[in-house]
Structures are given as structure tokens and as C-alpha cells.
Amino acid sequence: MAQAVEEWYKQMPIITRSYLTAAIVTTIGCSLEIISPYNLYLNPRLVMKQYQFWRLVTNFLYFRKMDLDFLFHMFFLARYCKLLEENSFRGRTADFFYMLLFGATVLTGIVLVGGMIPYVSESFARIIFLSNSLTFMMVYVWSKQNPFIHMSFLGLFTFTAAYLPWVLLGFSILVGASPWVDLLGMIAGHAYYFLEDVYPRMTGRRPLRTPSFIKAMFAEEPVVMAQPGNVRFAAPQADELHQD
């Protein structure tokens, strides 16, 4: 069993494996009181006035207490992050990292701006960890890129993947969780999907080109195409062999 888990872990692509590892280590560290969540949460005042810039990253790594909700989000992270990186972004690790960076930036910007708007600022002030929202963003992007896959929710009913974010949003509301977390993930996911897939088809321009310095961080992975064993190539013609 342990060997199977180890093999499954090693076969994960680099970004998925790194994010999953950081999230589990951070959450376990907080549960064991080795790390304090008060040093991780998103606090604009501490970021701007005391230069605690690490909070812009660490708030995406902590998934609250280790309960059923934590297991659900680890499953979503391991599954949909892996599916995106292995399929839609196969051989494009830099582009996948840029997608996550874009989503994290959009989520942070929404919370910061929302905290300054009257009547809704109190709701946004409660959102101090955006890890669940970033996970939901990946679910949303995957559902948009694979809309016709048939799925089942707890064996109760079936639906296509295009409705997966809405099904999960409804489930969150039923169990009493705040819908804001999922809605923020959907907004960030739709922003990426529109700018990366829809807008380029409409205008021929692609605004989300991955910067060169990010591409330089990741070696491009060659995509190996399997060659059928029964394919034979004709021998070159005699006149081709004598051409200069």
C-alpha cells in the first residue's frame, strides 16, 4: 500500500506535486502547532506596512483544520491540478505555473478591492485564506476545457463536467459553507478561460502570453509521440540518393 502511494506521488507532474506537498505540510504543521496560521493569513496592512510579502503566497497553502473538508480539497487539488498539468498543459509547465500565478493575483486583487467597498467589505474581511478558492479555480478551468465528460455526484445523479462548479457550489451551500470562497474561484477561473481561450478566438490576440522569465524557470518538456510498430517507410529512390 505504501509503495503504491509512493509511486502515485512520484508520477505526479512537478507543479501538482510541489503544491500538494506544500499544502499538506503547511496544514499539518499548523495542526501540530509547529506553524502559526497567524503568520500565514492574508493581511493587507501587514503586507504593505511591515513588508510581510510571504503572506501573499502562504495564504494559498493553508487549508484550515484537517477534517472532511480538507480531504475533499486535497482530492480536488490532486485530481484536477494533475489533470490540467498532464493534459491541457502537457509539455507547458511554464504556462501552467503562469495560470496559477494569474489566478492567485486575481483572487488577491478581488479580496483587496472588495475590502474597500462599503456593505460588502465585512464579507471580504473574513476571507483571509484563498487556498480553497484557487483549488476551485482549477476545477472551473478544467470543466470549461472538458465540458462534455459525464460525471456523477455521490452516485445520486449524473451531469456533464460543464456543470461541475455549480454542483459543488450548491453542495457548499447545503453544508452551510460560505459561497464566497467558491464564487471567487469561479470568477478567477472564468477570467482566465475568457482571456486565454475565448478572447483570442474573437480577436486573434492573446493577452496572457507567459513572460519569458517564467519560461526560463522551467525546462520545456518534449512531448514524445508513440510510433506504431507496423509502420514501414519506403526505401529512398535511387535518384534521391545521388542528389547533392
Disulfide bonds with the S-S distance in Angstrom:
none
